[in-house]
Amino acid sequence: MTTATMRTRSDSADDLELYRIPDAMRLLRMSRTVIYEQLRTGRLRSVKQGRARLITANGIRDYIALLEKEAQEAA
């Protein structure tokens, strides 16, 4: 496990992956500015742990699904 990606085990045995902003930038191949804009508008969901802003794996999957839906609607 790297320091950039944190895994938390819950009693239900589901893994919750939390990504820091640089990890989300790499996963989504977007700039820091775009990531923060998507967070600000609510299109990309995140959580706070102390001072850290973390993006859940579900948040990233939901954002990708949103982009796919918008692409289909535009076609």
C-alpha positions as CSV (number, residue, x, y, z in Angstrom):
1,M,0.0,0.0,0.0
2,T,1.4,3.4,-0.9
3,T,0.9,6.6,1.1
4,A,-0.9,8.1,-1.8
5,T,-3.7,5.5,-1.8
6,M,-5.3,4.6,1.5
7,R,-7.4,1.5,2.1
8,T,-9.8,1.1,4.9
9,R,-11.3,-2.2,5.9
10,S,-14.8,-2.2,7.1
11,D,-16.6,-5.0,9.0
12,S,-18.6,-5.9,5.9
13,A,-15.3,-6.9,4.2
14,D,-15.8,-4.2,1.5
15,D,-12.7,-2.2,0.6
16,L,-13.1,1.6,0.4
17,E,-10.4,3.2,-1.6
18,L,-9.6,6.8,-1.1
19,Y,-7.5,8.7,-3.6
20,R,-5.6,12.0,-3.0
21,I,-6.0,14.7,-5.7
22,P,-2.7,13.7,-7.5
23,D,-4.0,10.1,-7.7
24,A,-7.3,11.3,-9.2
25,M,-5.4,13.5,-11.6
26,R,-3.5,10.4,-12.9
27,L,-6.6,8.1,-12.9
28,L,-8.8,10.6,-14.8
29,R,-5.9,12.1,-16.8
30,M,-7.1,15.6,-15.9
31,S,-5.3,18.7,-14.6
32,R,-5.4,19.8,-11.0
33,T,-7.5,22.8,-12.0
34,V,-10.1,20.6,-13.7
35,I,-10.3,18.2,-10.8
36,Y,-10.9,21.0,-8.4
37,E,-13.5,22.6,-10.7
38,Q,-15.4,19.2,-10.9
39,L,-15.2,19.0,-7.1
40,R,-16.5,22.5,-6.7
41,T,-19.5,21.9,-9.0
42,G,-20.3,18.6,-7.4
43,R,-19.8,16.5,-10.5
44,L,-16.9,14.7,-8.7
45,R,-17.6,13.7,-5.1
46,S,-15.1,13.7,-2.3
47,V,-14.7,13.4,1.4
48,K,-12.5,15.2,3.9
49,Q,-10.3,13.4,6.4
50,G,-8.7,16.1,8.6
51,R,-7.3,18.6,6.1
52,A,-7.0,16.1,3.3
53,R,-9.5,16.1,0.4
54,L,-10.0,12.5,-0.7
55,I,-11.9,11.1,-3.7
56,T,-13.6,7.7,-3.3
57,A,-13.3,5.0,-5.9
58,N,-17.1,5.1,-6.2
59,G,-16.8,8.9,-6.8
60,I,-14.4,8.3,-9.7
61,R,-16.6,5.5,-11.1
62,D,-19.7,7.7,-10.9
63,Y,-17.9,10.6,-12.5
64,I,-16.8,8.4,-15.5
65,A,-20.4,7.1,-15.8
66,L,-21.6,10.7,-15.9
67,L,-19.2,11.6,-18.6
68,E,-20.3,8.5,-20.6
69,K,-23.9,9.4,-20.2
70,E,-23.3,13.0,-21.3
71,A,-21.4,11.7,-24.4
72,Q,-24.3,9.5,-25.3
73,E,-26.8,12.3,-25.0
74,A,-24.7,14.6,-27.1
75,A,-24.4,12.0,-29.9
